[in-house]
Amino acid sequence: MIELQSVSVQYGSQEALKNVSLRVEDGEFVLLTGPSGCGKSTLVRLLAGLLPDVIPSVVRGEVSVNGTDPVSASVVDMAKLVGVVFQNPATQLFCLTVEEEVAFGPRNMALLEEEVQDRVTWALEAVGLEGLRDRVPAELSGGQQQRLAIASVLAMRPSILVLDEPFASLDVSGLRQVLKTLENLNRLHGIAVFLAEHRLVEAARIADRIVVMDKGTIAANGKPDDVLRDRALLHRLGIRRPTDEPPEDWIRLLRPNGHLPEGQHPLLELRKVVAGYGGQTVLRGIDLSIFPGEFVALVGSNGAGKSTLARVMAGLLRPKSGKVIFDGGKRSRPGLDVGLLFQNPLDQLLTDQVEEEVAFGPRNWGIFDRRRHESLMEAADLAAMRNHPPLALSSGQQQRTTLAATAATSPRLLILDEPTLGQDWGHLERLMAFVVSLNLHGSTIFLITHDYKLVHRYAERVLLLEGGRITLDGKFGNGMLLAGPSLPWTLREGQGEGSTRGRLDNGQNTSNLHVSTGGYYEMDYS
């Protein structure tokens, strides 16, 4: 049982939890959600025993986890009670093979080797990684790393399982496998599950209760149907209501298009590209042309090679064979010609303040503009935390910081590798509105994601990558995507002090439009 009574947590001058009281019964499945930065990760850290000793903080109030106070108990003692899977799986993977990673916890519990191997086999099968025992964790895709982190915790058979956004990088198959595992652990083994997540599509179906947080407080607490019925609350907090049906596999949603721009030279070409790491081949003969002004989405299962393709396109990974040609053979300028948002924001944060991070690229290239900078800070909802250290932010806030920093130079080709990490739908819509504004101003967008709604709403062209090969180049099967230069949008302008208001219209869909003084569009599709 978990019980919090009037709990507050403060990092320096920042109050992350404010007088929170909450009770989770033995064997209960609780789904925790709320906008980015609302306090979910702080609550997870508290239950794991990381506050205040491991992560400096001030904790007030009473906390009990199965009768143990995590504030005063050691991390070792809490690890025996609570299995924790963090937002970024790379922070808890450190062994040389997948099998060793999963076996690490049980071996440290001094179990017999036969029991250790039984647990390893069970945990890997539970998350669908049984065929990757000998792989190096660092070489796995982000989604595979997430499933490995879950397996390493499951192998210790904790009585309480706490997960901090484990679905962010999972494809449909992986998500369903993990959810089925969590449901079995909860229903058959009586393990309490405390799941913090933005993607509610299927988790809401098996949860006993949903807790909604906002600005460090509990905004709602009740049965899933009751909480999700409050549309006003969900809209105010930017929480996406689950769809009525579970997501389909991509191959069922896409149809071939076959119509590439005529009379245009590609901005980027890949010709028979083969690429990988060490002796492992990931991309197997990629032929691809990306044209100026396109909004392209790349989809596919975990491990298909999406991030590898992004690194090749950005010039960070040299192909084993084949050619990568930018703008007819010109030498691309990092940041100005090609910008890449990594899946893990920690891989590209390097300054001491959020504002410095966003301004770093433009200042390096001598193109910094204060009005444009402020517009971007507002679009990314970073203005209020401009002086905060990026490493002290939540994962969602870190992702918005790195996206803003990557987009700040208005690169000709902007590659976004899973920008949904840690993002609620409200923040994601604002960020994508900024990305669309870049697209309308001439930037080519290459979006890598598992998020169906993002692809459906924004992409004009969709590529399906399977087994290191592009198997389909097309669009959504319904034939109507809601953004992208290929649609004949008409800008219907109005007048407003310091801004322009109007409508975007393509004859079938319309969008409310606001253009700030910095020249950025905000769209609300209808």
C-alpha positions as CSV (number, residue, x, y, z in Angstrom):
1,M,0.0,0.0,0.0
2,I,1.1,3.5,-0.8
3,E,0.0,6.5,1.3
4,L,0.9,10.1,1.1
5,Q,-0.5,12.7,3.6
6,S,0.0,16.4,2.9
7,V,3.3,15.8,1.0
8,S,5.2,18.7,-0.6
9,V,8.5,18.5,-2.5
10,Q,10.7,21.4,-3.3
11,Y,13.9,21.6,-5.5
12,G,15.6,24.8,-4.5
13,S,13.0,27.5,-5.0
14,Q,10.9,25.3,-7.3
15,E,7.9,23.6,-5.6
16,A,7.2,20.4,-7.5
17,L,4.5,18.8,-5.2
18,K,2.1,20.9,-3.2
19,N,0.2,19.3,-0.2
20,V,-0.5,16.0,-2.0
21,S,-2.6,13.3,-0.3
22,L,-3.1,10.0,-2.1
23,R,-3.7,6.4,-1.2
24,V,-3.0,3.3,-3.4
25,E,-4.3,0.0,-2.1
26,D,-2.6,-3.4,-2.4
27,G,-3.0,-4.8,-5.9
28,E,-4.5,-1.7,-7.3
29,F,-3.8,-0.4,-10.9
30,V,-3.5,3.4,-10.8
31,L,-2.9,5.5,-14.0
32,L,-1.3,8.8,-13.3
33,T,-1.5,11.5,-15.9
34,G,-1.3,15.3,-16.3
35,P,0.5,18.0,-18.4
36,S,4.3,18.0,-18.7
37,G,6.0,19.3,-15.6
38,C,2.9,18.7,-13.4
39,G,4.9,16.6,-10.8
40,K,4.5,13.0,-12.0
41,S,8.2,12.3,-12.2
42,T,8.8,13.8,-8.8
43,L,6.1,11.5,-7.3
44,V,7.8,8.5,-8.9
45,R,11.2,9.6,-7.5
46,L,9.7,10.0,-4.1
47,L,8.3,6.4,-4.1
48,A,11.6,5.1,-5.3
49,G,13.4,6.6,-2.3
50,L,15.5,9.0,-4.4
51,L,14.4,12.0,-2.5
52,P,16.0,13.8,-0.8
53,D,19.3,12.1,-0.5
54,V,20.0,11.0,-4.1
55,I,18.3,14.0,-5.7
56,P,18.7,17.1,-3.4
57,S,15.3,18.3,-2.3
58,V,13.1,19.3,0.7
59,V,10.3,16.8,1.5
60,R,7.5,17.7,3.9
61,G,4.6,15.5,5.0
62,E,4.2,11.8,5.5
63,V,4.9,9.0,3.0
64,S,4.5,5.3,3.5
65,V,5.2,2.4,1.1
66,N,4.2,-0.9,2.5
67,G,4.9,0.5,5.9
68,T,8.3,1.9,5.0
69,D,9.1,5.6,4.8
70,P,11.0,6.1,1.5
71,V,12.3,9.5,2.7
72,S,14.4,7.9,5.4
73,A,14.9,4.4,4.0
74,S,17.9,3.6,1.8
75,V,17.6,3.2,-2.0
76,V,18.6,-0.5,-1.6
77,D,15.8,-1.1,0.9
78,M,13.3,0.6,-1.4
79,A,14.4,-1.4,-4.4
80,K,13.2,-4.6,-2.7
81,L,9.7,-3.1,-2.4
82,V,9.3,-0.9,-5.5
83,G,10.4,-1.7,-9.0
84,V,10.9,1.6,-10.9
85,V,11.1,2.2,-14.7
86,F,12.1,5.7,-15.5
87,Q,11.3,7.9,-18.5
88,N,14.7,7.6,-20.1
89,P,15.7,3.9,-20.2
90,A,19.3,4.7,-20.9
91,T,19.7,6.0,-17.3
92,Q,19.2,2.5,-15.9
93,L,20.9,0.2,-18.4
94,F,24.6,-0.5,-17.9
95,C,25.4,-4.2,-18.6
96,L,27.1,-5.5,-21.7
97,T,24.3,-7.8,-22.9
98,V,20.5,-7.9,-22.6
99,E,20.6,-11.1,-20.7
100,E,23.1,-9.7,-18.2
101,E,21.0,-6.6,-17.7
102,V,17.9,-8.6,-16.8
103,A,19.9,-11.0,-14.6
104,F,21.6,-8.2,-12.7
105,G,18.9,-7.6,-10.1
106,P,18.1,-11.3,-9.3
107,R,21.8,-12.1,-8.9
108,N,22.2,-9.2,-6.5
109,M,19.3,-10.8,-4.5
110,A,21.6,-13.8,-4.1
111,L,19.2,-16.2,-5.9
112,L,20.2,-19.5,-7.2
113,E,21.4,-19.4,-10.9
114,E,18.5,-21.7,-11.9
115,E,16.0,-19.2,-10.4
116,V,17.9,-16.3,-12.0
117,Q,17.6,-17.9,-15.5
118,D,13.9,-18.7,-15.0
119,R,13.2,-15.1,-14.2
120,V,15.3,-13.8,-17.1
121,T,13.5,-16.0,-19.5
122,W,10.1,-15.0,-18.1
123,A,10.8,-11.3,-18.1
124,L,12.2,-11.2,-21.6
125,E,9.3,-13.2,-23.0
126,A,6.9,-10.9,-21.2
127,V,8.2,-7.9,-23.1
128,G,9.0,-9.6,-26.4
129,L,12.8,-9.5,-26.3
130,E,13.5,-13.2,-25.9
131,G,15.4,-13.2,-29.2
132,L,17.8,-10.4,-28.2
133,R,19.6,-12.0,-25.3
134,D,23.1,-11.4,-26.7
135,R,22.5,-7.9,-28.0
136,V,24.3,-4.9,-26.5
137,P,21.7,-2.6,-24.8
138,A,23.3,0.5,-26.2
139,E,22.7,-0.7,-29.8
140,L,19.0,-1.3,-29.3
141,S,16.3,1.1,-30.5
142,G,14.7,3.5,-27.9
143,G,11.6,1.3,-27.7
144,Q,13.6,-1.8,-27.3
145,Q,15.6,-0.2,-24.5
146,Q,12.4,0.8,-22.8
147,R,11.1,-2.8,-22.9
148,L,14.5,-4.0,-21.6
149,A,14.3,-1.6,-18.6
150,I,10.9,-2.9,-17.8
151,A,12.1,-6.5,-18.1
152,S,15.1,-5.8,-15.7
153,V,12.7,-4.6,-13.1
154,L,10.1,-7.3,-13.6
155,A,12.8,-10.0,-13.0
156,M,13.0,-8.8,-9.4
157,R,9.3,-9.5,-8.8
158,P,8.5,-6.3,-6.8
159,S,5.3,-6.0,-4.9
160,I,4.8,-2.5,-6.3
161,L,5.7,-1.5,-9.9
162,V,6.1,2.2,-10.6
163,L,6.6,3.2,-14.3
164,D,7.3,6.7,-15.5
165,E,6.0,7.0,-19.1
166,P,7.1,3.6,-20.3
167,F,5.1,3.9,-23.5
168,A,6.7,7.0,-25.0
169,S,8.9,5.2,-27.5
170,L,6.9,1.9,-28.0
171,D,5.3,0.9,-31.2
172,V,1.8,-0.7,-31.2
173,S,3.1,-4.3,-30.8
174,G,5.5,-3.3,-28.0
175,L,2.8,-1.2,-26.2
176,R,0.3,-4.1,-26.3
177,Q,2.9,-6.6,-25.0
178,V,3.9,-4.4,-22.1
179,L,0.3,-3.6,-21.2
180,K,-0.6,-7.3,-21.3
181,T,2.4,-8.0,-19.0
182,L,1.3,-5.2,-16.6
183,E,-2.3,-6.5,-16.6
184,N,-1.1,-10.1,-15.9
185,L,1.2,-8.9,-13.1
186,N,-1.6,-6.9,-11.6
187,R,-4.5,-9.4,-12.0
188,L,-2.7,-12.7,-11.6
189,H,0.2,-11.9,-9.2
190,G,-1.4,-9.1,-7.2
191,I,1.4,-6.6,-8.0
192,A,0.2,-3.0,-7.5
193,V,0.9,-0.9,-10.7
194,F,1.4,2.9,-10.5
195,L,1.7,4.0,-14.1
196,A,2.5,7.6,-15.0
197,E,1.7,8.2,-18.7
198,H,0.5,10.6,-21.4
199,R,-0.6,7.8,-23.8
200,L,-3.9,6.7,-22.3
201,V,-5.3,4.7,-25.3
202,E,-5.3,1.3,-23.8
203,A,-4.0,1.8,-20.2
204,A,-7.3,3.5,-19.3
205,R,-9.1,0.2,-20.1
206,I,-7.3,-1.8,-17.5
207,A,-6.7,0.8,-14.8
208,D,-8.8,0.7,-11.6
209,R,-8.4,4.5,-11.2
210,I,-7.0,7.6,-12.9
211,V,-5.3,10.3,-11.0
212,V,-4.8,13.6,-12.8
213,M,-2.1,16.1,-11.6
214,D,-1.7,19.8,-12.4
215,K,1.0,22.1,-11.1
216,G,2.0,19.8,-8.3
217,T,-1.5,19.1,-7.1
218,I,-4.2,16.5,-7.7
219,A,-6.8,17.9,-10.1
220,A,-8.9,14.7,-10.3
221,N,-9.0,11.2,-8.8
222,G,-11.6,8.6,-9.7
223,K,-12.7,5.8,-11.9
224,P,-11.5,6.0,-15.5
225,D,-14.9,6.6,-17.1
226,D,-15.7,9.3,-14.6
227,V,-12.4,11.2,-15.1
228,L,-12.3,10.9,-18.9
229,R,-15.9,12.1,-19.1
230,D,-14.8,15.5,-17.8
231,R,-13.9,17.0,-21.2
232,A,-13.5,20.5,-19.9
233,L,-10.7,19.3,-17.5
234,L,-9.0,17.3,-20.2
235,H,-9.1,20.2,-22.6
236,R,-7.8,22.7,-20.0
237,L,-4.8,20.5,-19.1
238,G,-4.1,19.4,-22.7
239,I,-4.8,15.7,-22.0
240,R,-5.7,13.6,-25.0
241,R,-8.9,11.6,-24.5
242,P,-8.4,7.9,-25.4
243,T,-9.9,6.8,-28.8
244,D,-12.7,4.3,-28.9
245,E,-10.7,1.7,-30.6
246,P,-7.1,0.5,-30.1
247,P,-4.5,1.7,-32.7
248,E,-4.0,-0.5,-35.8
249,D,-0.7,-1.6,-37.4
250,W,0.6,1.0,-39.8
251,I,0.2,-1.3,-42.8
252,R,-3.5,-1.2,-42.3
253,L,-3.7,2.5,-42.1
254,L,-1.5,3.6,-45.1
255,R,-2.0,3.3,-48.8
256,P,0.5,3.9,-51.6
257,N,0.6,7.4,-53.1
258,G,3.1,7.1,-55.9
259,H,3.0,10.9,-56.7
260,L,6.2,12.7,-56.0
261,P,6.7,16.4,-56.7
262,E,7.3,17.1,-60.5
263,G,9.9,19.4,-61.7
264,Q,11.7,19.7,-58.4
265,H,15.2,18.6,-57.4
266,P,15.4,16.6,-54.2
267,L,16.8,18.4,-51.1
268,L,18.2,15.1,-49.9
269,E,18.8,11.8,-51.7
270,L,19.8,8.4,-50.4
271,R,20.9,6.0,-53.0
272,K,21.2,2.3,-52.1
273,V,22.3,3.2,-48.6
274,V,23.5,0.4,-46.3
275,A,24.3,1.4,-42.7
276,G,24.7,0.0,-39.3
277,Y,26.9,-0.3,-36.2
278,G,30.0,-2.5,-36.1
279,G,29.2,-5.8,-37.7
280,Q,25.5,-5.2,-37.5
281,T,23.6,-4.0,-40.6
282,V,20.5,-1.9,-39.8
283,L,19.6,-0.2,-43.1
284,R,19.5,-2.5,-46.2
285,G,19.6,-0.6,-49.4
286,I,17.6,2.6,-48.8
287,D,16.5,4.6,-51.8
288,L,14.8,7.8,-50.8
289,S,14.3,11.4,-52.1
290,I,13.1,14.2,-49.8
291,F,11.9,17.3,-51.6
292,P,12.0,21.0,-50.5
293,G,9.0,22.0,-48.4
294,E,7.7,18.5,-47.7
295,F,6.3,17.4,-44.4
296,V,7.2,13.7,-44.2
297,A,6.6,11.2,-41.4
298,L,8.6,8.0,-41.0
299,V,6.9,5.2,-39.1
300,G,7.7,1.6,-38.3
301,S,8.2,-0.8,-35.4
302,N,10.9,-0.6,-32.8
303,G,14.2,-1.7,-34.2
304,A,13.2,-1.1,-37.8
305,G,16.1,1.4,-38.2
306,K,14.3,4.7,-37.9
307,S,16.8,6.5,-35.7
308,T,19.7,5.0,-37.7
309,L,18.2,6.5,-40.9
310,A,17.9,9.9,-39.1
311,R,21.6,9.8,-38.2
312,V,22.5,8.9,-41.8
313,M,20.4,11.8,-43.1
314,A,21.9,14.2,-40.7
315,G,25.5,13.2,-41.6
316,L,26.2,11.7,-38.1
317,L,26.6,8.1,-39.4
318,R,28.6,7.3,-42.5
319,P,26.9,4.6,-44.6
320,K,28.8,1.3,-45.2
321,S,27.8,1.7,-48.9
322,G,25.6,3.9,-51.0
323,K,25.4,7.7,-51.3
324,V,23.8,10.5,-49.3
325,I,23.5,13.7,-51.5
326,F,22.4,17.0,-50.1
327,D,21.0,19.6,-52.5
328,G,22.6,18.2,-55.6
329,G,26.0,17.6,-53.9
330,K,26.5,20.7,-51.7
331,R,28.2,20.4,-48.4
332,S,25.6,20.8,-45.7
333,R,26.0,23.1,-42.8
334,P,25.1,21.6,-39.4
335,G,22.2,23.3,-37.8
336,L,21.4,25.6,-40.8
337,D,20.9,23.0,-43.5
338,V,20.1,20.0,-41.4
339,G,18.9,19.9,-37.8
340,L,18.3,16.7,-35.8
341,L,16.3,16.4,-32.6
342,F,17.6,13.2,-30.8
343,Q,15.2,10.8,-29.2
344,N,17.0,11.3,-25.8
345,P,17.2,15.1,-25.0
346,L,20.1,14.5,-22.6
347,D,22.3,13.7,-25.7
348,Q,22.1,17.3,-26.8
349,L,21.8,19.6,-23.8
350,L,25.0,21.4,-23.1
351,T,24.4,24.8,-21.4
352,D,23.5,25.9,-17.9
353,Q,20.3,27.7,-18.7
354,V,17.3,27.0,-20.9
355,E,17.5,30.4,-22.6
356,E,21.2,29.9,-23.4
357,E,20.3,26.5,-24.8
358,V,17.7,27.8,-27.2
359,A,19.9,30.8,-28.3
360,F,23.1,28.7,-28.7
361,G,22.7,27.8,-32.4
362,P,21.6,31.2,-33.7
363,R,24.4,33.0,-31.8
364,N,27.0,30.6,-33.1
365,W,25.8,31.3,-36.7
366,G,25.4,35.0,-36.1
367,I,21.7,35.0,-36.8
368,F,20.3,35.6,-33.3
369,D,17.1,37.8,-33.3
370,R,15.5,38.7,-30.0
371,R,11.9,38.9,-31.2
372,R,12.2,35.6,-33.0
373,H,13.8,34.1,-29.9
374,E,11.0,35.2,-27.6
375,S,8.4,33.9,-30.0
376,L,10.1,30.5,-29.9
377,M,10.4,30.6,-26.1
378,E,6.7,31.2,-25.8
379,A,5.7,28.6,-28.4
380,A,7.7,26.0,-26.5
381,D,6.3,27.2,-23.1
382,L,9.8,27.8,-21.8
383,A,9.6,31.5,-21.0
384,A,8.8,30.9,-17.3
385,M,11.8,28.6,-16.9
386,R,14.3,30.5,-19.0
387,N,16.8,30.7,-16.2
388,H,16.4,27.0,-15.0
389,P,19.2,24.5,-15.6
390,P,18.0,22.1,-18.4
391,L,19.2,19.1,-16.5
392,A,16.8,20.0,-13.6
393,L,13.7,19.9,-15.8
394,S,11.3,17.1,-16.4
395,S,11.9,14.9,-19.5
396,G,9.1,16.6,-21.3
397,Q,10.5,20.1,-20.5
398,Q,13.9,18.9,-21.6
399,Q,12.5,17.6,-24.9
400,R,10.8,21.0,-25.6
401,T,14.1,22.7,-24.8
402,T,16.0,20.6,-27.3
403,L,13.3,20.9,-29.9
404,A,13.3,24.7,-29.6
405,A,17.1,24.8,-29.7
406,T,17.1,22.6,-32.8
407,A,14.5,24.6,-34.6
408,A,15.9,28.0,-33.6
409,T,18.2,28.2,-36.7
410,S,15.3,27.4,-39.0
411,P,17.2,24.5,-40.7
412,R,16.3,23.7,-44.3
413,L,15.7,20.1,-43.2
414,L,14.5,19.5,-39.6
415,I,14.5,15.9,-38.5
416,L,12.5,15.1,-35.3
417,D,13.2,11.7,-33.8
418,E,10.3,10.9,-31.4
419,P,9.4,14.4,-30.2
420,T,6.5,13.2,-28.1
421,L,8.7,12.0,-25.2
422,G,7.2,13.4,-22.0
423,Q,4.7,15.7,-23.8
424,D,1.1,16.2,-23.1
425,W,-1.1,16.9,-26.1
426,G,-1.5,20.6,-25.3
427,H,2.3,21.2,-25.3
428,L,2.7,19.0,-28.3
429,E,0.1,20.9,-30.3
430,R,1.9,24.2,-29.6
431,L,5.2,22.7,-30.6
432,M,3.8,21.2,-33.8
433,A,2.2,24.5,-34.6
434,F,5.7,26.0,-34.5
435,V,7.0,23.2,-36.6
436,V,4.2,23.8,-39.2
437,S,5.1,27.5,-39.3
438,L,8.7,26.5,-40.1
439,N,7.3,24.2,-42.8
440,L,5.2,27.0,-44.3
441,H,8.3,29.3,-44.3
442,G,10.2,26.7,-46.3
443,S,11.7,24.2,-43.9
444,T,11.4,20.5,-44.9
445,I,10.1,18.4,-41.9
446,F,11.0,14.8,-41.4
447,L,9.0,13.4,-38.4
448,I,9.8,10.1,-36.8
449,T,7.0,9.0,-34.5
450,H,4.7,6.2,-33.3
451,D,1.9,8.7,-32.7
452,Y,-1.0,8.2,-35.1
453,K,-2.6,11.5,-34.4
454,L,0.5,13.4,-35.2
455,V,1.0,11.6,-38.5
456,H,-2.7,12.0,-39.5
457,R,-2.8,15.6,-38.6
458,Y,0.5,16.9,-39.9
459,A,2.2,14.7,-42.5
460,E,1.5,14.9,-46.2
461,R,3.7,11.9,-47.0
462,V,4.3,8.8,-44.9
463,L,7.2,6.3,-45.2
464,L,6.9,2.8,-43.6
465,L,10.3,1.3,-42.6
466,E,10.4,-2.4,-41.9
467,G,13.5,-4.5,-41.3
468,G,15.8,-1.8,-42.6
469,R,13.9,-1.2,-45.8
470,I,11.2,1.3,-46.9
471,T,8.3,-0.9,-47.8
472,L,5.7,1.8,-48.5
473,D,5.7,5.4,-49.5
474,G,2.2,6.9,-49.3
475,K,-0.3,8.5,-47.1
476,F,-3.1,7.7,-44.7
477,G,-5.7,5.5,-46.1
478,N,-8.6,8.0,-45.7
479,G,-6.8,10.2,-48.2
480,M,-7.2,13.4,-46.1
481,L,-4.3,14.7,-44.0
482,L,-4.7,18.0,-42.2
483,A,-1.5,19.8,-43.0
484,G,1.4,20.1,-45.4
485,P,2.4,22.1,-48.4
486,S,0.8,19.7,-50.8
487,L,-2.7,20.7,-49.7
488,P,-4.0,23.8,-51.5
489,W,-4.4,25.9,-48.3
490,T,-5.5,29.5,-48.8
491,L,-4.5,32.0,-46.1
492,R,-7.5,34.3,-45.4
493,E,-6.0,37.1,-43.4
494,G,-7.7,39.5,-41.0
495,Q,-6.4,42.5,-39.0
496,G,-5.2,42.7,-35.4
497,E,-2.8,44.9,-33.4
498,G,0.7,43.5,-33.7
499,S,-0.6,40.3,-35.3
500,T,-2.7,38.8,-38.1
501,R,-5.7,36.6,-37.5
502,G,-7.6,34.7,-40.2
503,R,-8.4,31.3,-41.6
504,L,-6.5,28.6,-43.5
505,D,-8.9,26.9,-46.0
506,N,-8.4,24.1,-48.5
507,G,-12.0,23.6,-49.4
508,Q,-12.6,20.7,-46.9
509,N,-10.7,21.6,-43.7
510,T,-10.2,25.0,-42.0
511,S,-7.9,26.2,-39.4
512,N,-8.0,29.2,-37.0
513,L,-4.8,31.1,-37.5
514,H,-2.7,33.5,-35.4
515,V,0.5,35.0,-36.7
516,S,2.6,36.6,-33.9
517,T,4.9,39.6,-34.4
518,G,7.7,37.1,-34.8
519,G,6.1,35.6,-37.8
520,Y,5.0,32.2,-36.3
521,Y,1.7,30.6,-36.9
522,E,-0.6,29.0,-34.3
523,M,-3.2,26.7,-35.8
524,D,-6.3,25.0,-34.4
525,Y,-7.6,22.5,-36.9
526,S,-11.4,22.1,-37.3
